[in-house]
Amino acid sequence: MLAKIFKRYRLTMIICVGLMTGLLSACGSSDDDDDNNVLTSSDASKIYVSQIGAVTVSGVVIDAVKRTLISGATVNMRIDGHIYTVVSAPSTHASPGSFSFLKADAESEFFITVSTSDSSYAPYFYANETPRASNTNDGIETQDIGSVALYKPVTTSITIKDISGGTAISGLSLYYDTQALAQVNSGTTVSISGNDVVATESTSTTDDVTTGTGVYSFALPNDGTNFTIKINELLDSNSVQYKGYNSAITDNVITTLSAGGDKSFYMTKTDTQNYTIFIHLVDDEGHAYDAGESIVLTKTGDPVAIFAERKTATTNEYVLTTTFASLDFTVLNMDLDGDGFPDTATAQLTALGGESTNVLGNGAFNASREATVTVPITMISSDQNIAAELLSGSDQFQVNGISEVIFAFDRPVDIVHEVRMFTKALNTKTTTRAMVVTPSIFETDKTTAATLTGGGVATLNANNTQYDYNNDASVAQVSGVISNNDGNGNVTSPYEVDFDSANSVTVIPSTSYAFTANNTVLTITLDSSTLASDQSYTFELAVKGQLADTPIAFLSKTLVAKSNATITQLSDLWLDNMDFLDTTSKNLAVPAAEQNFTNQSSHISRFEPLPLATYDGTNIPQIEYLTYGLSLAAYNSYPTGNVYLISKARLTGTVEIVSETETYLDSAGAVDTEVRNNVNTIHGLEYSSASNITTGDTDLTALVSNIQSDTKYLLDVPSNHGVRTTGLTTVYSTLETTINGAGSFTVATSGAGISTEGIYYLYEIPLSTPTLTSGYISSAVLNLNISVNGVSFSGSETFNVK
């Protein structure tokens, strides 16, 4: 820095010393003189960084997709410890979208951040070093950073949950470091850093108390970049310390995110609170079983042996003290006669069914963090069949979450051959339709019949891919090639879809599974990003006891991959009457004017232009080369008339219908609305005592009904589409073939205003039947108190009926 200052003022110092006498006032100036000499810019897109610097840093801000110039973007430059701000030039400027930082110091690192005040674009980062000043160009250098391409933001979330109960962890600080992004954009390594971008945690409010939901969102540019997400401190809002569950957090990195790729991340508490488990051993007949002064256990997934000592003055009660709030432990085999071979089977504390006599039931700990279980001990001999049990469930087999499959055996075993995973992949079979050999010719409206000016007709060419016709001068021509043709006069049908399935077999590498608990617990760990939501996976393996005369056991267990779909706010849900129509444009006076949802307008014929002919000397005629028709069964859509609350994730809790709005035509034919307040009917949404919704909710005493969901595969297709759903039912075992109270329908359905096809949960909300002229229920206010994948949401929301 001293060298830089010296270079800057070297010439000034020489002049001052040489002309000291009589010229002192020319070197030292007054405040007025300083004001008169300061360089400023009246152009908001430009700013002077210094008065005597040698470098101009400039660029232009554009829309990355449209390639249009963006005016009014905020551009910050940090250099030499100061921040300077401009806005990109307006459309009336000589250089719209441009910005400049004038007279910056040479050989100085700088960091640029570009953003928009309305957050309509994701921020952009750039870092570099200004060049060395040269003797050319009067010592002034220009550094053009080029086009700053801004992308629209995609709100992308990571949900942080406690593995114990799946509850949300709120109050964390998640962020991504902007320095690495800035270096990628410039292609230069720098030491200067920018400000971290911190995630926004969504909140919910109950009884005027606002709490975090554990859903942390970033506005990421939709450019395919993977952002490294870090965590500031592993402390939640209650100062509880956490650590990664089955994944170490190194250098504060917890995962990566790209635009639209929402994820879930599980943690576990690191507190040192002790939990006490009282283990009562009994034999096959229920009598007290004396296993000596201590028994040996392991925690599932951890090979370290843990000892439980016998309680004083008891015969069969053993005390296990642990820091884990879980009964996920295994009592290991016991060698009673000292011959080196196990005489008892292993026993799991968490899989005892009716044998469990926990203090608070279902393995719960009481307020003193104590639980009591009764564990039956089974004697075994080496030639008995091996007993096995699947310990893990859907909560441990989740897309982009935990993906573990845990087997427990009654004795030490080894894998025979290999572990295989079977699943079904969804395929779409191609159906075809024959092109019209001699098609009808229409005007540009595709409805009015037309005659070619040059005369003649259009006929399918001998190559079966295009049409012969005459132009205006009656000269033979050929149409364009019809896309998706098979060369035999057929094209892929746009009117139907045939879902099929294919078997997929994966050999699980030995590096992906491990034994613990003296080879009695097998844990298979998979890459959760490779799982598909709601699809079934069957695991097959053969094991053999470690004793020579133990028989081989063959196991086959199936799990359904749990979806990580969730919501971030109540407005992520919607009401839909499943009629293919978008009520935002509903015209009661002219019902036919109502528009279909995008992609759901009824199918019509397909046309191809004949560009070298006309029917009136100007306009190009259209040939009807394909007419609508189906080779598959006509599509069986959801029945209209009912209104459904639709969610990408399963809901559990309650819904109160607070009010409804009916839109109708009054006696004069004008559109009017009638609001019915205080409907106040309260219904459960797959409610159970384990719904994990807000405690103390008085709604639970007044439930009119408990609405069960219909699990459906929603298709974004027209109502007259042809569909064969065989593949869907094969791949997605969770799909239901009935509708609550409405009889049996196909497993796939359309008519909903969806953006992505896939599995959805539909809850029929019992709104009133319209009673007024041409009326329909256009909106409803619902008071929801629900849990979604362990995260609670509550509050009132106004839903327009799509």
C-alpha positions in Angstrom: 0.0 0.0 0.0 2.8 2.4 0.8 4.4 1.7 -2.5 1.0 2.5 -4.2 0.7 5.7 -2.3 4.2 6.7 -3.2 3.6 6.1 -6.9 0.4 8.1 -6.8 1.9 11.2 -5.1 5.5 11.0 -6.3 5.2 13.6 -9.0 3.3 16.0 -6.7 6.0 15.8 -4.0 8.7 16.6 -6.5 6.8 19.7 -7.8 6.1 20.9 -4.3 9.7 20.7 -3.2 11.1 22.3 -6.3 8.6 25.2 -6.3 8.3 25.7 -2.5 9.1 29.4 -2.6 6.4 31.6 -3.8 4.2 28.7 -5.0 3.1 27.2 -1.7 -0.6 28.0 -2.3 -0.5 25.9 -5.5 0.3 22.7 -3.6 -1.9 23.1 -0.6 -5.5 24.1 -1.4 -8.4 25.3 0.7 -11.8 23.5 1.2 -13.3 25.6 -1.6 -10.4 24.7 -3.9 -10.9 21.0 -3.0 -14.6 21.2 -3.8 -14.0 22.8 -7.1 -11.5 20.1 -8.1 -13.4 17.0 -7.1 -14.4 14.7 -10.0 -18.1 13.7 -9.9 -20.5 12.2 -12.3 -24.2 13.2 -12.8 -24.7 9.8 -14.6 -26.1 7.3 -12.0 -24.5 4.5 -14.0 -21.0 5.9 -13.4 -19.0 6.8 -10.3 -15.5 8.0 -9.6 -13.7 5.5 -7.3 -10.9 8.0 -6.7 -9.6 11.2 -8.1 -6.3 10.0 -9.6 -6.8 6.3 -10.3 -5.8 4.8 -13.7 -8.4 2.1 -14.4 -12.1 2.1 -15.6 -14.0 -1.0 -14.7 -17.2 -1.4 -16.8 -19.8 -3.9 -18.0 -23.3 -4.3 -19.1 -26.2 -6.1 -17.4 -28.4 -8.4 -19.5 -31.2 -11.0 -19.1 -29.4 -14.4 -19.4 -32.3 -16.0 -21.3 -33.8 -13.2 -23.3 -30.5 -11.5 -23.9 -32.1 -8.2 -23.4 -30.5 -5.3 -21.6 -31.5 -4.7 -17.9 -31.8 -1.1 -16.6 -31.9 -0.1 -13.0 -29.9 -3.1 -11.6 -27.8 -2.2 -8.5 -24.1 -2.7 -9.0 -21.8 -2.6 -5.9 -18.0 -2.6 -6.2 -15.8 -3.2 -3.1 -12.2 -2.1 -3.6 -9.5 -0.9 -1.2 -11.9 -1.3 1.8 -14.7 0.9 0.3 -18.0 0.2 -1.4 -19.2 2.2 -4.4 -22.7 1.8 -5.9 -24.2 2.6 -9.3 -27.3 1.5 -11.2 -27.2 0.1 -14.7 -28.1 2.7 -17.3 -31.7 3.3 -18.3 -33.1 2.5 -21.8 -32.8 6.2 -22.7 -29.1 6.1 -22.1 -26.6 6.0 -24.9 -25.5 2.6 -23.5 -28.5 1.0 -21.8 -27.7 -1.5 -19.1 -24.1 -0.4 -18.8 -22.2 0.7 -15.7 -18.7 2.1 -15.0 -16.4 2.6 -12.1 -14.0 5.4 -13.0 -10.4 6.0 -11.9 -10.0 2.9 -9.8 -6.5 2.1 -8.5 -4.3 -0.1 -10.6 -3.3 -3.6 -9.3 -6.2 -3.6 -6.8 -8.5 -6.5 -6.1 -12.2 -5.7 -6.4 -15.5 -7.6 -5.8 -18.7 -6.8 -7.8 -22.2 -7.8 -6.8 -25.1 -7.2 -9.2 -28.7 -7.4 -8.0 -32.2 -6.0 -8.5 -34.2 -4.1 -5.9 -37.3 -6.2 -6.5 -35.4 -9.5 -6.4 -36.7 -10.3 -9.9 -33.3 -11.7 -10.7 -30.8 -13.8 -8.7 -27.7 -11.9 -7.7 -24.4 -12.2 -9.7 -20.9 -12.1 -8.3 -17.6 -11.2 -10.0 -14.1 -10.7 -8.5 -10.8 -9.8 -10.2 -7.8 -7.5 -10.0 -7.4 -4.2 -11.9 -4.5 -4.2 -14.4 -1.2 -2.4 -14.0 -1.1 1.1 -15.5 0.9 1.5 -18.6 2.5 4.4 -20.5 0.0 4.0 -23.4 -3.5 5.4 -23.5 -2.3 8.4 -21.4 -1.8 5.9 -18.5 -5.6 5.1 -18.4 -6.6 1.4 -18.5 -10.0 -0.1 -19.2 -11.2 -3.4 -17.7 -14.4 -4.5 -19.4 -15.9 -7.4 -17.4 -18.3 -8.0 -20.3 -22.0 -9.1 -20.1 -23.3 -9.7 -16.6 -26.0 -12.3 -17.3 -28.7 -12.4 -14.7 -31.0 -15.4 -14.3 -34.5 -15.5 -12.9 -34.5 -16.8 -9.3 -35.9 -20.2 -8.4 -36.8 -20.5 -4.7 -34.9 -23.7 -3.6 -35.2 -25.1 -0.1 -33.4 -27.4 2.3 -35.4 -28.8 5.1 -33.4 -29.5 8.3 -35.0 -32.2 10.5 -34.1 -34.0 13.7 -33.9 -37.7 13.0 -35.6 -38.3 16.3 -39.2 -37.8 15.4 -38.6 -35.9 12.2 -39.2 -32.6 13.9 -38.0 -29.3 12.2 -34.8 -27.7 13.4 -35.2 -23.9 13.4 -33.0 -21.0 14.1 -30.0 -22.2 12.0 -27.9 -20.0 9.8 -27.4 -21.5 6.3 -25.4 -19.7 3.6 -23.3 -20.0 0.6 -19.9 -18.3 0.0 -19.9 -15.9 -2.9 -16.2 -15.8 -3.4 -16.0 -19.1 -5.3 -18.8 -18.0 -7.6 -17.2 -14.7 -8.3 -13.9 -16.5 -9.1 -15.7 -18.8 -11.5 -17.3 -15.9 -13.3 -14.0 -14.1 -13.8 -11.7 -17.1 -14.2 -9.3 -15.5 -11.7 -8.3 -16.5 -8.2 -8.5 -13.6 -5.7 -8.1 -13.2 -1.9 -11.0 -10.6 -1.6 -14.3 -12.1 -0.6 -17.9 -11.0 -0.8 -20.8 -11.1 1.6 -22.3 -14.6 2.2 -25.8 -15.1 1.0 -27.9 -16.3 3.9 -31.0 -18.5 3.6 -34.4 -17.3 4.7 -36.2 -19.6 7.1 -40.0 -19.8 6.6 -42.2 -19.3 9.7 -45.6 -20.3 11.0 -47.7 -18.4 13.5 -49.9 -20.0 16.1 -51.7 -18.0 18.8 -49.7 -15.0 17.9 -46.4 -16.9 18.4 -44.2 -17.1 15.4 -41.8 -20.0 15.1 -39.4 -21.3 12.4 -40.4 -24.3 10.3 -36.9 -25.6 9.6 -37.3 -24.9 5.8 -34.5 -22.7 4.6 -34.8 -21.1 1.2 -32.4 -19.6 -1.3 -33.2 -17.6 -4.5 -30.9 -19.5 -6.9 -30.2 -18.7 -10.5 -31.7 -21.3 -12.9 -28.3 -21.8 -14.6 -27.4 -25.3 -13.4 -24.8 -24.2 -10.9 -24.3 -26.3 -7.8 -24.1 -24.2 -4.7 -22.2 -25.4 -1.7 -24.4 -24.8 1.3 -22.7 -24.2 4.6 -23.9 -23.8 8.1 -22.7 -21.2 10.5 -23.2 -22.9 13.8 -24.8 -26.2 14.7 -27.0 -24.6 17.3 -30.8 -24.2 16.9 -33.0 -21.4 18.3 -33.0 -23.1 21.7 -29.2 -23.4 21.8 -29.4 -27.2 21.3 -26.3 -28.6 19.7 -26.6 -30.8 16.7 -24.4 -32.9 14.4 -25.0 -34.6 11.0 -26.8 -37.9 11.1 -24.8 -40.6 9.3 -22.9 -37.8 7.6 -19.9 -35.8 8.9 -20.1 -32.0 8.5 -16.7 -30.9 7.3 -15.6 -27.3 6.8 -19.2 -26.3 7.6 -20.5 -27.9 4.4 -23.8 -29.8 4.7 -24.9 -30.3 1.1 -25.1 -28.8 -2.4 -28.2 -27.2 -4.0 -29.1 -26.4 -7.6 -32.1 -24.4 -8.6 -35.3 -26.3 -8.0 -33.6 -29.2 -6.4 -35.2 -29.1 -2.9 -33.5 -31.4 -0.3 -33.9 -32.7 3.2 -31.0 -33.0 5.7 -31.2 -34.9 8.9 -29.3 -34.1 12.1 -29.2 -35.6 15.6 -28.6 -33.9 19.0 -25.2 -34.0 20.5 -26.4 -33.1 24.0 -25.1 -35.3 26.8 -28.4 -35.9 28.6 -28.6 -39.4 29.9 -31.5 -41.8 29.2 -32.1 -44.9 31.3 -33.6 -48.1 29.9 -34.7 -50.8 32.3 -34.5 -54.1 30.5 -36.4 -57.1 31.9 -35.3 -60.5 30.4 -37.8 -63.3 30.2 -37.6 -66.8 28.7 -40.0 -68.3 26.1 -42.6 -69.0 28.9 -42.4 -65.5 30.4 -40.4 -66.5 33.4 -37.5 -64.3 34.7 -34.3 -65.0 32.8 -31.0 -64.7 34.6 -28.2 -63.7 32.2 -25.6 -63.1 34.9 -24.2 -59.9 36.1 -24.4 -58.0 32.8 -25.6 -58.3 29.2 -23.9 -56.9 26.1 -25.8 -54.7 23.6 -25.0 -52.6 20.5 -26.8 -49.6 19.0 -28.0 -50.3 15.5 -25.4 -49.1 13.1 -22.6 -48.9 15.7 -20.4 -51.9 16.4 -19.2 -50.7 19.8 -20.3 -53.0 22.6 -22.4 -51.5 25.4 -22.8 -53.2 28.8 -26.0 -53.1 30.9 -25.4 -54.1 34.5 -27.9 -56.1 36.6 -29.9 -54.0 39.0 -29.2 -54.7 42.7 -31.5 -57.2 44.3 -33.1 -58.3 41.1 -32.8 -61.5 39.0 -33.6 -60.3 35.5 -33.6 -56.5 35.4 -30.7 -54.8 33.7 -30.0 -51.1 33.5 -28.7 -49.4 30.3 -27.6 -45.8 30.5 -27.2 -44.0 27.2 -27.1 -40.6 25.6 -29.5 -41.7 22.8 -33.2 -41.0 23.2 -34.0 -44.2 21.5 -34.7 -47.9 22.1 -32.8 -48.8 18.9 -30.5 -51.4 20.6 -29.8 -55.1 20.2 -29.1 -57.6 22.9 -26.3 -59.7 21.6 -26.1 -63.5 21.6 -25.0 -65.1 24.8 -22.6 -68.1 25.1 -24.0 -69.8 28.2 -21.8 -73.0 28.2 -18.5 -71.4 27.2 -18.0 -73.5 24.1 -17.5 -70.4 21.9 -20.8 -70.6 20.1 -24.0 -68.6 20.8 -26.8 -70.3 22.7 -29.3 -67.4 22.6 -30.7 -65.4 19.7 -30.2 -61.7 19.4 -33.2 -59.5 20.5 -34.1 -56.0 19.4 -35.6 -53.6 21.9 -37.4 -51.7 19.2 -39.1 -54.7 17.5 -40.9 -56.4 20.4 -44.6 -55.7 19.4 -46.9 -56.7 22.2 -44.0 -57.7 24.4 -43.1 -54.1 25.0 -44.3 -52.7 28.3 -42.8 -49.2 28.2 -43.8 -46.7 30.8 -45.5 -44.3 28.4 -46.1 -46.9 25.6 -44.6 -47.3 22.2 -41.1 -46.9 23.4 -41.5 -43.5 24.9 -39.4 -42.0 27.7 -41.1 -40.4 30.6 -40.3 -37.0 32.1 -37.3 -38.5 33.9 -36.0 -39.8 30.6 -36.6 -43.4 31.7 -38.3 -46.3 29.8 -38.9 -50.0 30.7 -39.0 -52.9 28.2 -39.5 -56.6 28.5 -37.2 -58.6 26.2 -37.9 -62.3 25.5 -34.7 -64.4 25.2 -34.9 -67.3 22.8 -32.6 -70.3 23.0 -31.2 -71.5 19.6 -29.2 -74.4 18.2 -27.0 -74.1 15.2 -29.3 -76.2 13.0 -32.4 -74.1 13.6 -33.6 -71.9 10.7 -32.2 -68.4 10.9 -34.8 -65.8 12.0 -34.5 -62.3 10.5 -36.5 -59.1 10.7 -36.5 -55.8 8.8 -35.9 -53.1 11.4 -35.9 -50.0 9.2 -39.0 -48.4 7.7 -40.1 -45.7 5.3 -38.7 -42.9 7.5 -35.2 -44.3 6.9 -35.8 -44.9 3.2 -36.4 -41.4 1.8 -35.5 -39.7 -1.4 -32.7 -37.2 -0.8 -32.7 -38.0 2.9 -31.7 -41.1 4.8 -31.7 -44.3 2.8 -30.8 -47.2 5.0 -32.2 -50.8 5.0 -31.5 -52.6 8.3 -31.9 -56.3 8.9 -31.5 -58.0 12.3 -30.7 -61.7 12.7 -31.0 -64.1 15.6 -27.4 -65.2 15.4 -24.1 -64.1 13.7 -24.4 -64.5 9.9 -22.4 -63.8 6.8 -23.6 -62.8 3.3 -23.7 -65.6 0.7 -23.1 -64.4 -2.8 -24.4 -60.9 -3.2 -27.2 -58.4 -2.2 -29.5 -57.4 -5.0 -32.1 -54.7 -5.3 -35.1 -55.0 -7.7 -37.3 -52.2 -8.8 -39.6 -51.3 -11.7 -38.8 -48.4 -14.1 -41.6 -46.5 -15.7 -41.5 -46.5 -19.5 -43.7 -44.9 -22.1 -44.5 -47.1 -25.1 -45.0 -45.5 -28.5 -48.3 -45.7 -30.2 -48.8 -44.7 -33.8 -51.5 -43.4 -36.1 -51.7 -43.6 -39.9 -51.3 -40.4 -41.8 -54.2 -39.4 -44.1 -53.3 -40.6 -47.7 -55.3 -37.8 -49.5 -55.8 -35.1 -46.8 -58.4 -32.4 -46.8 -57.1 -28.9 -47.5 -58.1 -25.9 -45.4 -57.5 -22.2 -45.1 -55.2 -20.8 -42.4 -58.1 -21.0 -39.9 -57.9 -24.8 -40.3 -61.7 -25.1 -40.5 -62.7 -23.5 -43.9 -62.2 -25.8 -46.9 -59.8 -24.5 -49.5 -58.7 -25.3 -53.1 -55.1 -24.9 -54.2 -54.6 -22.0 -56.7 -52.6 -24.2 -59.0 -55.2 -26.9 -58.8 -54.7 -30.5 -57.8 -54.7 -32.3 -54.4 -52.1 -33.3 -51.9 -51.2 -37.0 -51.7 -48.9 -39.0 -49.4 -45.6 -39.3 -51.2 -44.1 -42.7 -52.1 -41.6 -42.4 -49.3 -44.5 -42.2 -46.8 -43.0 -39.2 -45.0 -44.3 -36.1 -46.9 -46.9 -35.0 -49.5 -46.9 -34.3 -53.2 -48.9 -31.3 -54.5 -48.8 -28.6 -57.2 -47.8 -25.0 -56.6 -49.6 -21.9 -58.0 -48.1 -22.6 -61.4 -49.2 -26.2 -61.4 -45.6 -27.3 -60.9 -45.1 -30.5 -58.8 -43.8 -29.8 -55.3 -43.3 -31.7 -52.1 -44.3 -30.7 -48.5 -42.0 -30.7 -45.6 -41.2 -34.1 -43.9 -43.8 -34.9 -41.3 -42.0 -35.2 -38.0 -42.0 -38.5 -35.9 -42.9 -40.6 -39.0 -41.8 -44.3 -39.2 -41.3 -44.3 -43.0 -44.4 -46.5 -43.4 -47.1 -43.7 -43.4 -47.4 -43.7 -39.6 -46.5 -41.0 -37.0 -46.2 -41.1 -33.3 -49.7 -40.5 -31.9 -49.9 -37.2 -29.9 -53.3 -38.3 -28.6 -52.4 -41.0 -26.2 -49.8 -42.4 -23.8 -49.2 -46.1 -23.0 -47.4 -46.5 -19.6 -45.3 -49.7 -19.3 -42.8 -50.9 -16.8 -39.4 -52.6 -17.0 -37.5 -54.6 -14.4 -34.3 -53.2 -13.0 -31.8 -55.2 -11.0 -28.9 -53.6 -9.1 -26.1 -55.6 -7.4 -25.4 -53.7 -4.1 -21.6 -53.4 -3.8 -20.0 -54.7 -0.6 -18.8 -51.2 0.2 -22.5 -50.2 0.7 -23.3 -52.6 3.5 -21.8 -53.5 6.8 -22.4 -55.8 9.8 -22.5 -54.6 13.4 -23.6 -56.2 16.7 -21.4 -59.2 16.3 -22.6 -59.8 12.7 -26.3 -59.9 13.8 -27.3 -56.5 12.3 -26.8 -55.7 8.6 -27.1 -52.1 7.4 -27.3 -51.3 3.7 -26.7 -47.7 2.9 -27.8 -46.3 -0.5 -27.3 -43.1 -2.4 -30.7 -41.5 -1.7 -30.5 -39.3 -4.8 -30.9 -42.4 -6.9 -34.3 -43.4 -5.3 -37.6 -42.5 -7.0 -40.4 -41.3 -4.8 -43.3 -43.7 -4.1 -41.6 -46.6 -6.0 -41.1 -50.0 -4.5 -37.7 -51.5 -4.0 -37.2 -55.2 -3.1 -34.0 -56.4 -1.5 -33.0 -60.0 -1.8 -30.0 -61.7 -0.1 -29.0 -65.0 1.3 -27.2 -65.4 4.6 -25.6 -68.3 6.5 -24.9 -68.7 10.1 -21.2 -68.7 11.1 -21.5 -72.2 12.5 -20.8 -74.9 9.9 -24.1 -76.7 10.3 -26.3 -73.6 10.1 -28.7 -73.6 7.1 -28.8 -70.9 4.6 -31.6 -68.4 4.8 -33.1 -66.4 1.9 -34.6 -63.0 2.5 -36.8 -60.8 0.4 -38.1 -57.5 1.8 -39.8 -54.6 0.0 -39.8 -50.9 0.9 -41.4 -48.0 -0.7 -39.2 -44.9 -1.1 -40.7 -42.1 0.9 -41.1 -38.8 -1.0 -39.2 -35.8 0.3 -41.9 -33.6 -1.1 -43.1 -30.9 1.3 -44.6 -27.4 1.4 -43.0 -24.2 2.6 -46.3 -22.4 3.2 -50.0 -23.0 3.2 -50.4 -21.3 -0.2 -48.4 -24.2 -1.7 -51.7 -26.1 -1.5 -54.6 -25.4 -3.8 -58.3 -26.1 -4.4 -59.3 -27.6 -7.7 -62.7 -28.9 -9.0 -60.8 -31.1 -11.6 -62.7 -29.9 -14.7 -59.7 -29.0 -16.9 -60.7 -25.4 -16.7 -59.0 -22.3 -15.2 -61.6 -20.3 -13.3 -59.5 -17.2 -13.2 -60.8 -16.6 -16.7 -64.4 -17.9 -16.1 -67.0 -16.1 -18.1 -70.4 -16.9 -16.5 -72.3 -15.1 -19.3 -70.4 -17.2 -21.9 -69.4 -20.4 -20.2 -67.7 -21.7 -23.4 -65.3 -18.8 -23.2 -63.6 -20.3 -20.2 -60.0 -21.4 -21.0 -58.6 -24.8 -20.5 -55.4 -25.3 -18.4 -52.2 -25.2 -20.5 -51.7 -28.6 -22.2 -55.3 -29.7 -21.3 -57.3 -28.3 -24.3 -59.1 -31.1 -26.1 -57.1 -32.7 -29.0 -57.8 -31.7 -32.6 -56.4 -32.8 -36.0 -52.8 -32.0 -36.9 -51.9 -29.8 -39.9 -48.9 -29.2 -42.2 -48.5 -26.1 -44.4 -47.9 -26.3 -48.2 -45.6 -23.3 -48.4 -45.2 -23.1 -52.2 -49.0 -22.9 -52.9 -51.8 -20.5 -52.0 -55.6 -20.7 -52.1 -56.2 -17.0 -52.7 -52.9 -15.8 -54.2 -51.5 -14.8 -50.7 -52.3 -17.2 -47.9 -50.7 -20.6 -47.5 -53.1 -23.6 -47.3 -53.0 -26.2 -44.5 -53.4 -30.0 -45.0 -55.0 -32.1 -42.4 -52.4 -35.0 -42.3 -53.6 -36.5 -39.0 -57.1 -36.8 -37.6 -57.9 -37.4 -33.9 -58.5 -40.9 -32.8 -57.4 -43.4 -30.2 -56.1 -46.9 -30.2 -56.1 -47.0 -26.4 -59.1 -46.7 -24.1 -60.6 -43.2 -23.8 -59.2 -41.4 -20.8 -61.2 -41.7 -17.6 -60.7 -38.4 -15.7 -61.8 -37.4 -12.2 -65.5 -36.6 -11.8 -66.3 -32.9 -11.7 -68.5 -31.2 -9.2 -66.4 -31.9 -6.1 -63.6 -29.7 -4.8 -60.3 -31.2 -3.7 -57.5 -29.8 -1.6 -54.4 -31.0 -3.5 -50.9 -31.4 -2.1 -47.6 -32.9 -3.4 -47.1 -34.3 0.1 -49.4 -36.2 2.5 -51.1 -34.0 5.0 -52.3 -34.9 8.5 -54.2 -32.6 10.9 -57.4 -30.6 10.7 -59.2 -28.2 8.3 -61.9 -25.8 9.2 -64.1 -24.3 6.5 -64.4 -20.7 7.6 -66.3 -19.2 4.6 -67.2 -19.8 1.0 -67.7 -17.4 -1.9 -70.2 -18.2 -4.7 -69.9 -16.3 -7.9 -73.1 -16.0 -9.9 -75.2 -14.0 -12.4 -77.7 -11.6 -10.8 -81.2 -10.9 -12.2 -79.7 -8.3 -14.6 -77.2 -10.8 -16.0 -74.2 -9.1 -14.2 -71.6 -11.1 -12.3 -71.9 -10.9 -8.5 -70.6 -12.7 -5.5 -72.2 -14.0 -2.3 -70.0 -14.8 0.8 -71.2 -17.4 3.3 -69.4 -16.8 6.6 -69.2 -18.9 9.7 -69.6 -22.2 7.9 -67.3 -23.5 10.7 -67.3 -27.2 9.9 -64.2 -28.9 11.1 -62.8 -32.0 9.5 -59.7 -34.2 10.0 -57.2 -34.6 7.3 -56.1 -38.2 7.9 -55.9 -37.1 11.5 -54.6 -39.4 14.2 -53.2 -39.0 17.7 -49.7 -39.0 16.1 -50.4 -36.3 13.6 -47.8 -34.0 15.2 -50.0 -30.9 14.9 -50.1 -28.0 17.3 -50.9 -29.2 20.8 -54.0 -27.9 22.6 -56.0 -27.5 19.3 -59.6 -27.3 20.4 -60.7 -28.4 16.8 -60.0 -32.0 17.7 -63.1 -32.3 19.8 -65.5 -31.2 17.0 -64.5 -33.1 13.9 -67.4 -33.7 11.6 -65.4 -36.2 9.6 -61.9 -37.5 9.0 -61.1 -37.0 5.3 -58.8 -39.6 3.8 -56.6 -38.8 0.9 -56.7 -40.4 -2.6 -53.2 -41.1 -3.9 -53.3 -40.3 -7.6 -50.9 -39.9 -10.5 -51.9 -36.6 -12.1 -51.4 -36.2 -15.8 -51.1 -32.9 -17.6 -53.1 -34.1 -20.6 -56.5 -33.2 -22.3 -59.7 -34.8 -21.2 -60.0 -36.7 -24.5 -56.5 -38.2 -24.2 -56.0 -42.0 -24.4 -54.1 -43.6 -21.5 -53.2 -47.1 -20.5 -52.2 -47.1 -16.9 -50.8 -50.6 -16.5 -47.2 -49.4 -16.0 -48.3 -46.8 -13.4 -50.0 -49.3 -11.2 -47.0 -51.6 -11.5 -44.4 -49.0 -10.6 -46.3 -47.0 -8.0 -47.8 -49.4 -5.5 -49.2 -46.6 -3.4 -51.6 -45.5 -6.1 -55.3 -46.0 -5.1 -58.0 -47.1 -7.6 -60.9 -45.6 -5.8 -62.2 -42.2 -4.9 -63.6 -41.5 -1.5 -67.4 -41.8 -1.8 -67.3 -41.6 -5.6 -66.8 -45.2 -6.7 -63.9 -46.7 -8.7 -61.9 -44.8 -11.2 -58.6 -45.2 -13.0 -55.5 -44.6 -10.9 -54.3 -41.8 -13.1 -56.3 -38.6 -13.5 -56.2 -35.1 -15.0 -58.1 -31.9 -14.9 -55.9 -30.4 -12.2 -53.9 -27.2 -12.6 -50.5 -28.9 -12.1 -47.1 -27.9 -13.3 -45.4 -31.3 -12.9 -46.9 -34.7 -13.4 -46.5 -37.2 -10.6 -48.0 -38.5 -7.4 -50.4 -36.2 -5.6 -52.7 -36.4 -2.5 -56.3 -35.3 -3.0 -58.6 -34.5 -0.1 -62.3 -33.9 -1.0 -63.4 -30.8 0.9 -67.1 -30.7 1.5 -68.0 -27.2 0.2 -71.6 -26.2 -0.4 -73.4 -27.0 -3.6 -73.9 -23.8 -5.7 -77.4 -22.5 -5.3 -77.6 -19.3 -7.4 -78.0 -18.7 -11.2 -75.0 -20.1 -13.1 -73.2 -20.0 -9.7 -70.1 -21.8 -8.7 -67.9 -21.9 -5.6 -65.1 -19.6 -6.6 -63.1 -19.5 -3.3 -63.0 -20.6 0.2 -61.2 -19.6 3.4 -59.8 -22.6 5.2 -58.2 -22.7 8.6 -55.5 -25.4 8.5 -53.6 -27.0 11.3 -51.5 -29.7 9.6 -48.2 -31.5 9.7 -46.3 -32.2 6.5 -43.4 -34.6 6.7 -42.9 -33.7 10.3 -43.1 -29.9 9.9 -46.2 -28.1 11.3 -48.2 -25.4 9.5 -51.2 -23.5 10.8 -53.2 -20.5 9.9 -56.0 -19.3 7.6 -55.6 -19.1 3.9 -57.9 -18.0 1.1 -57.9 -20.5 -1.8 -59.3 -19.7 -5.2 -60.9 -22.8 -6.7 -59.0 -23.6 -9.9 
